[in-house]
């Protein structure tokens, strides 16, 4: 068994998932309702933000996913008292924050990259922080240079050690002028979590403006931060001496909502996603409609369905918000295998994010990957050196096969491909899917999927 397999089991175990493998009997449409709670990409950062306060914070609509368990373990290792409720409410008490040994941090972090975001808050609270060797999903190189350069700009001293990276703040961190080479979500979060208590004003140019970033800013403002959002991706943060706790209900997980929408399209089903909101899904909804899917926006969620007949090919370019999210393209690619004609997906945000298509081709799909992307006069997103493109010919019948889950979004995409395929598929390493999809096995069961659990 590889270390990647061990990590998948560990991810599932954090949320009570005792199985590693699903045996799926495909070809059955998914029908029913699923609930989505708080966004993985917001909740975990909000939990880190609680470190900055001098009193209790309360976070609501927290999903039971392994990434949340990882952050909780890291917070508790640093002395934060965390309690929860069955309704998805977390109470975080940071009044006794202490340093944690690197081995403890490493044990809780596993392959997660979340420890990097602890740096700013811990430098403010303790004057030091430690980052173990960082992992994450196998979707290409995600360098932490943006983070370290930003922390240095605030005055942090960065020292590389055999076990990881040690950071210290000899004096109070100072506001800085920072311009990101790319509107990275993680780097923007790093600057926000550090600048709010740094002395003076921080100007951040080329910032990410995803809905999860806006929700994090709302949380920080509730805590006492002073933050302006200017045009052209510029954010100003006026540092304050101290912050207090917050109460907040997190933004819904738009990635999970889009994933279930694609599951409805792929399986020719009908799924009502409770908690999904139109505004944060505008770009996705446009593409969903162009492909041929139908949706209805309700007060309490959005209904997604396959109306029957053929699906339409599309050309999609992933981009930072308000563009088409990179996390949406993987489940969409599965649906495009059933569209009539040639579709093209240009991936411009992360390199090596089409590795999951190898298994789809094994199932009968016809997907060709262009490692250097495809130039076109109709392109709207500027080309990047790391980009790739997938050309999908359809429709192609999918048949069952054996698949080992490679990463979070690719894993869910394999899952819905197996549900749409004829015959039986064996999907292993499913614990990775628990990183971002709450109770996904129960939800599949509620939607009428035909599957068995295996060790």
VEXFIMI-536504 format. One line per 5 residues: number of its first residue (from 1); for each residue x, y, z of C-alpha. Coordinates in nm, 2 decimals, decimal comma, m for minus. Example, Ala and Ser with C-alpha at 12.3 -4.5 7.8 and 13.67 -1.06 7.14 Angstrom:
<pts>
1> 1,23 m0,45 0,78; 1,37 m0,11 0,71 .
</pts>
This chain:
<pts>
1> 0,00 0,00 0,00; 0,14 0,34 m0,09; 0,16 0,65 0,13; m0,11 0,80 m0,10; m0,34 0,51 m0,01 .
6> m0,27 0,55 0,36; m0,35 0,92 0,33; m0,68 0,84 0,16; m0,78 0,60 0,44; m0,67 0,86 0,70 .
11> m0,89 1,13 0,53; m1,19 0,91 0,54; m1,13 0,80 0,90; m1,14 1,16 1,02; m1,51 1,17 0,93 .
16> m1,60 0,82 1,03; m1,57 0,67 0,68; m1,47 0,31 0,74; m1,45 0,19 0,38; m1,19 0,25 0,11 .
21> m1,37 0,11 m0,19; m1,71 0,14 m0,36; m1,85 m0,12 m0,61; m2,08 0,07 m0,83; m2,34 m0,07 m1,06 .
26> m2,40 0,21 m1,32; m2,66 0,31 m1,56; m2,92 0,43 m1,31; m3,03 0,80 m1,31; m2,99 0,99 m0,98 .
31> m3,31 1,14 m0,84; m3,37 1,32 m0,52; m3,24 1,59 m0,29; m2,90 1,66 m0,14; m2,80 1,93 0,11 .
36> m2,48 2,14 0,08; m2,34 2,32 0,38; m2,05 2,56 0,42; m1,78 2,59 0,16; m1,47 2,39 0,23 .
41> m1,27 2,68 0,09; m1,43 2,92 0,34; m1,49 2,72 0,65; m1,13 2,61 0,70; m1,00 2,96 0,66 .
46> m1,26 3,10 0,89; m1,15 2,85 1,16; m0,79 2,98 1,11; m0,92 3,34 1,14; m1,05 3,26 1,49 .
51> m0,69 3,25 1,60; m0,67 3,62 1,56; m0,94 3,70 1,81; m0,92 3,75 2,19; m1,26 3,59 2,25 .
56> m1,49 3,31 2,14; m1,59 3,26 1,78; m1,89 3,07 1,65; m1,90 2,93 1,30; m2,22 2,78 1,16 .
61> m2,30 2,54 0,87; m1,97 2,36 0,90; m1,96 2,04 0,70; m1,83 1,71 0,83; m1,54 1,68 0,59 .
66> m1,18 1,57 0,66; m1,03 1,91 0,58; m1,23 2,06 0,87; m1,10 1,78 1,09; m0,74 1,86 0,99 .
71> m0,78 2,23 1,08; m0,95 2,14 1,41; m0,66 1,91 1,50; m0,41 2,19 1,42; m0,60 2,44 1,62 .
76> m0,62 2,21 1,92; m0,25 2,14 1,89; m0,20 2,51 1,93; m0,42 2,53 2,24; m0,75 2,64 2,08 .
81> m1,05 2,48 2,25; m1,30 2,36 1,99; m1,65 2,22 2,05; m1,91 2,12 1,80; m2,28 2,04 1,76 .
86> m2,47 1,79 1,54; m2,61 2,09 1,36; m2,27 2,19 1,22; m2,18 2,46 1,47; m1,83 2,51 1,59 .
91> m1,72 2,72 1,89; m1,36 2,81 1,89; m1,18 2,96 2,20; m0,83 3,10 2,12; m0,76 3,25 2,46 .
96> m0,49 2,99 2,55; m0,29 2,98 2,22; 0,05 2,81 2,25; 0,33 2,69 2,03; 0,30 2,33 1,89 .
101> 0,59 2,09 1,82; 0,66 2,04 1,46; 0,59 1,67 1,49; 0,24 1,75 1,63; 0,17 1,99 1,34 .
106> 0,30 1,74 1,09; 0,08 1,46 1,24; m0,24 1,66 1,21; m0,16 1,82 0,87; m0,09 1,51 0,68 .
111> m0,09 1,61 0,31; m0,30 1,93 0,37; m0,16 2,27 0,28; m0,36 2,46 0,54; m0,07 2,50 0,79 .
116> 0,07 2,78 0,56; m0,23 3,00 0,65; m0,16 2,96 1,03; 0,16 3,17 0,99; 0,02 3,52 1,00 .
121> m0,21 3,46 1,30; 0,05 3,27 1,49; 0,32 3,53 1,42; 0,08 3,79 1,58; m0,01 3,57 1,87 .
126> 0,32 3,40 1,95; 0,59 3,56 1,74; 0,67 3,24 1,56; 0,51 2,97 1,34; 0,62 2,64 1,17 .
131> 0,52 2,49 0,84; 0,59 2,12 0,78; 0,66 1,98 0,43; 0,33 2,06 0,24; 0,13 1,81 0,03 .
136> m0,22 1,84 m0,12; m0,40 1,70 m0,42; m0,18 1,57 m0,71; m0,28 1,84 m0,96; 0,06 1,99 m1,02 .
141> 0,30 2,22 m0,84; 0,14 2,47 m0,60; 0,44 2,67 m0,49; 0,43 2,85 m0,15; 0,66 3,12 m0,28 .
146> 0,37 3,37 m0,29; 0,30 3,30 0,08; 0,66 3,33 0,19; 0,73 3,64 m0,01; 0,42 3,81 0,14 .
151> 0,52 3,71 0,49; 0,87 3,85 0,44; 0,72 4,17 0,31; 0,54 4,21 0,65; 0,87 4,16 0,83 .
156> 0,87 3,79 0,91; 1,20 3,61 0,91; 1,18 3,28 0,72; 1,43 3,00 0,80; 1,43 2,67 0,62 .
161> 1,49 2,36 0,84; 1,51 1,99 0,77; 1,15 1,93 0,89; 1,00 2,23 0,72; 1,00 2,61 0,75 .
166> 1,03 2,82 1,07; 0,91 3,18 1,08; 0,97 3,44 1,34; 0,86 3,80 1,40; 1,13 3,99 1,59 .
171> 0,89 4,28 1,62; 0,53 4,37 1,53; 0,46 4,29 1,16; 0,43 4,60 0,94; 0,19 4,68 0,66 .
176> 0,32 4,62 0,32; 0,26 4,69 m0,05; 0,21 4,36 m0,22; 0,13 4,28 m0,58; 0,06 3,91 m0,66 .
181> 0,19 3,78 m1,00; m0,14 3,59 m1,02; m0,47 3,64 m0,83; m0,40 3,34 m0,61; m0,68 3,26 m0,36 .
186> m0,44 3,11 m0,10; m0,19 3,41 m0,12; m0,48 3,66 m0,09; m0,60 3,47 0,22; m0,25 3,48 0,36 .
191> m0,22 3,86 0,32; m0,57 3,92 0,47; m0,50 3,70 0,77; m0,17 3,87 0,83; m0,24 4,23 0,74 .
196> m0,54 4,28 0,97; m0,32 4,30 1,28; 0,00 4,44 1,11; 0,10 4,80 1,20; 0,00 5,04 0,92 .
201> m0,18 5,00 0,59; m0,14 4,71 0,35; m0,21 4,75 m0,02; m0,27 4,42 m0,20; m0,29 4,44 m0,58 .
206> m0,40 4,16 m0,82; m0,60 4,00 m0,54; m0,84 3,71 m0,57; m1,20 3,81 m0,53; m1,38 3,48 m0,51 .
211> m1,70 3,46 m0,31; m1,51 3,27 m0,04; m1,26 3,56 m0,02; m1,55 3,81 0,02; m1,70 3,59 0,30 .
216> m1,36 3,58 0,48; m1,34 3,96 0,46; m1,69 3,98 0,61; m1,57 3,76 0,90; m1,26 3,97 0,96 .
221> m1,47 4,29 0,95; m1,70 4,13 1,21; m1,39 4,08 1,42; m1,29 4,45 1,41; m1,08 4,46 1,09 .
226> m1,08 4,76 0,86; m1,08 4,65 0,49; m1,16 4,83 0,17; m1,21 4,66 m0,16; m1,12 4,88 m0,46 .
231> m1,17 4,83 m0,83; m0,91 4,63 m1,04; m0,85 4,36 m0,77; m0,70 4,60 m0,51; m0,76 4,55 m0,14 .
236> m0,65 4,79 0,14; m0,62 4,67 0,49; m0,57 4,91 0,78; m0,41 4,71 1,07; m0,56 4,72 1,42 .
241> m0,41 4,64 1,76; m0,65 4,36 1,84; m0,95 4,16 1,71; m1,24 3,99 1,89; m1,43 3,67 1,81 .
246> m1,71 3,64 1,55; m2,04 3,47 1,48; m2,09 3,37 1,12; m2,29 3,14 0,90; m2,07 3,03 0,62 .
251> m2,12 3,06 0,25; m2,26 2,74 0,08; m2,01 2,52 m0,10; m2,05 2,61 m0,47; m1,80 2,34 m0,58 .
256> m2,01 2,07 m0,42; m2,33 2,22 m0,57; m2,18 2,22 m0,92; m2,06 1,87 m0,88; m2,41 1,74 m0,80 .
261> m2,54 1,94 m1,09; m2,30 1,76 m1,32; m2,40 1,43 m1,16; m2,76 1,49 m1,26; m2,65 1,57 m1,62 .
266> m2,42 1,27 m1,65; m2,67 1,02 m1,52; m2,97 1,17 m1,69; m3,11 1,24 m1,35; m3,28 1,52 m1,15 .
271> m3,12 1,65 m0,83; m3,24 1,93 m0,61; m2,94 2,09 m0,43; m3,06 2,23 m0,11; m2,87 2,54 0,00 .
276> m2,73 2,63 m0,35; m2,76 3,00 m0,44; m2,78 3,15 m0,79; m2,55 3,44 m0,75; m2,23 3,25 m0,67 .
281> m2,31 3,00 m0,95; m2,39 3,24 m1,23; m2,10 3,14 m1,46; m2,16 2,77 m1,40; m2,53 2,80 m1,47 .
286> m2,46 2,96 m1,80; m2,24 2,67 m1,91; m2,48 2,42 m1,77; m2,76 2,57 m1,98; m2,54 2,59 m2,29 .
291> m2,46 2,22 m2,26; m2,83 2,14 m2,25; m2,91 2,10 m1,88; m3,21 2,26 m1,72; m3,22 2,42 m1,38 .
296> m3,48 2,60 m1,16; m3,38 2,85 m0,90; m3,58 2,82 m0,58; m3,56 3,01 m0,25; m3,41 2,71 m0,07 .
301> m3,19 2,57 m0,35; m3,15 2,49 m0,72; m3,30 2,20 m0,91; m3,07 2,05 m1,18; m3,19 1,80 m1,44 .
306> m3,12 1,64 m1,77; m3,43 1,72 m1,99; m3,38 1,43 m2,23; m3,24 1,44 m2,58; m2,88 1,51 m2,68 .
311> m2,63 1,74 m2,49; m2,45 2,02 m2,67; m2,07 2,06 m2,70; m1,91 2,37 m2,55; m1,58 2,55 m2,53 .
316> m1,48 2,64 m2,17; m1,19 2,83 m2,03; m1,12 2,80 m1,66; m1,03 3,13 m1,48; m1,02 3,30 m1,15 .
321> m1,35 3,45 m1,03; m1,58 3,56 m1,19; m1,47 3,31 m1,45; m1,54 2,94 m1,48; m1,38 2,77 m1,17 .
326> m1,11 2,51 m1,22; m1,29 2,29 m0,97; m1,59 2,28 m1,19; m1,42 2,16 m1,51; m1,35 1,80 m1,39 .
331> m1,72 1,69 m1,33; m1,82 1,89 m1,64; m1,57 1,69 m1,86; m1,75 1,37 m1,76; m2,08 1,53 m1,88 .
336> m1,92 1,65 m2,21; m1,83 1,29 m2,30; m2,20 1,25 m2,36; m2,24 1,57 m2,57; m2,29 1,55 m2,95 .
341> m1,97 1,68 m3,11; m1,64 1,83 m3,00; m1,59 2,01 m2,67; m1,28 2,19 m2,56; m1,18 2,27 m2,20 .
346> m0,89 2,51 m2,15; m0,74 2,47 m1,80; m0,55 2,79 m1,72; m0,54 2,79 m1,34; m0,35 2,47 m1,25 .
351> m0,12 2,26 m1,44; m0,16 1,88 m1,47; m0,53 1,89 m1,38; m0,64 1,65 m1,66; m0,47 1,34 m1,51 .
356> m0,82 1,21 m1,42; m0,91 1,18 m1,79; m0,69 0,87 m1,83; m0,95 0,66 m1,64; m1,23 0,82 m1,84 .
361> m1,07 0,70 m2,16; m1,03 0,36 m2,01; m1,41 0,37 m1,96; m1,47 0,45 m2,33; m1,44 0,83 m2,35 .
366> m1,24 0,99 m2,63; m1,04 1,27 m2,46; m0,72 1,41 m2,60; m0,49 1,62 m2,38; m0,29 1,90 m2,53 .
371> 0,00 1,95 m2,29; 0,08 2,30 m2,40; m0,28 2,42 m2,45; m0,45 2,53 m2,77; m0,42 2,88 m2,91 .
376> m0,74 3,03 m3,06; m0,85 3,38 m3,17; m1,17 3,32 m2,97; m0,99 3,28 m2,64; m1,09 3,53 m2,37 .
381> m0,86 3,42 m2,09; m0,49 3,51 m2,14; m0,27 3,21 m2,21; m0,04 3,09 m1,94; 0,27 2,88 m1,96 .
386> 0,13 2,60 m1,74; m0,21 2,56 m1,92; m0,34 2,25 m2,09; m0,64 2,17 m2,30; m0,88 1,87 m2,32 .
391> m1,06 1,79 m2,65; m1,36 1,57 m2,58; m1,54 1,39 m2,86; m1,89 1,26 m2,79; m2,11 1,10 m2,73 .
396> m1,93 0,79 m2,62; m2,09 0,52 m2,41; m1,90 0,46 m2,08; m1,85 0,12 m1,94; m1,75 0,01 m1,59 .
401> m1,38 m0,04 m1,49; m1,15 m0,03 m1,19; m1,03 0,32 m1,08; m0,81 0,44 m0,80; m0,91 0,80 m0,69 .
406> m0,62 1,04 m0,76; m0,74 1,36 m0,60; m1,05 1,53 m0,46; m1,23 1,67 m0,77; m1,10 1,41 m1,00 .
411> m1,22 1,14 m0,76; m1,58 1,27 m0,75; m1,57 1,29 m1,13; m1,47 0,92 m1,15; m1,75 0,85 m0,91 .
416> m2,02 1,01 m1,13; m1,87 0,85 m1,45; m1,91 0,51 m1,29; m2,26 0,59 m1,19; m2,34 0,67 m1,56 .
421> m2,15 0,38 m1,71; m2,29 0,05 m1,80; m2,17 m0,25 m1,60; m1,98 m0,25 m1,27; m1,69 m0,02 m1,15 .
426> m1,47 m0,06 m0,85; m1,36 0,28 m0,71; m1,09 0,27 m0,45; m0,92 0,54 m0,24; m1,26 0,70 m0,19 .
431> m1,14 0,85 0,14; m0,99 1,14 m0,06; m1,34 1,24 m0,16; m1,43 1,30 0,20; m1,19 1,60 0,20 .
436> m1,46 1,81 0,04; m1,79 1,62 0,01; m1,98 1,57 0,33; m2,16 1,24 0,38; m2,12 1,17 0,00 .
441> m2,19 0,80 0,04; m2,52 0,87 0,23; m2,61 1,12 m0,04; m2,55 0,87 m0,32; m2,77 0,63 m0,13 .
446> m3,05 0,89 m0,09; m3,03 0,96 m0,47; m3,09 0,60 m0,56; m2,74 0,50 m0,66; m2,68 0,13 m0,69 .
451> m2,35 0,05 m0,51; m2,19 m0,17 m0,24; m1,93 m0,09 0,02; m1,60 m0,29 0,03; m1,28 m0,27 0,23 .
</pts>
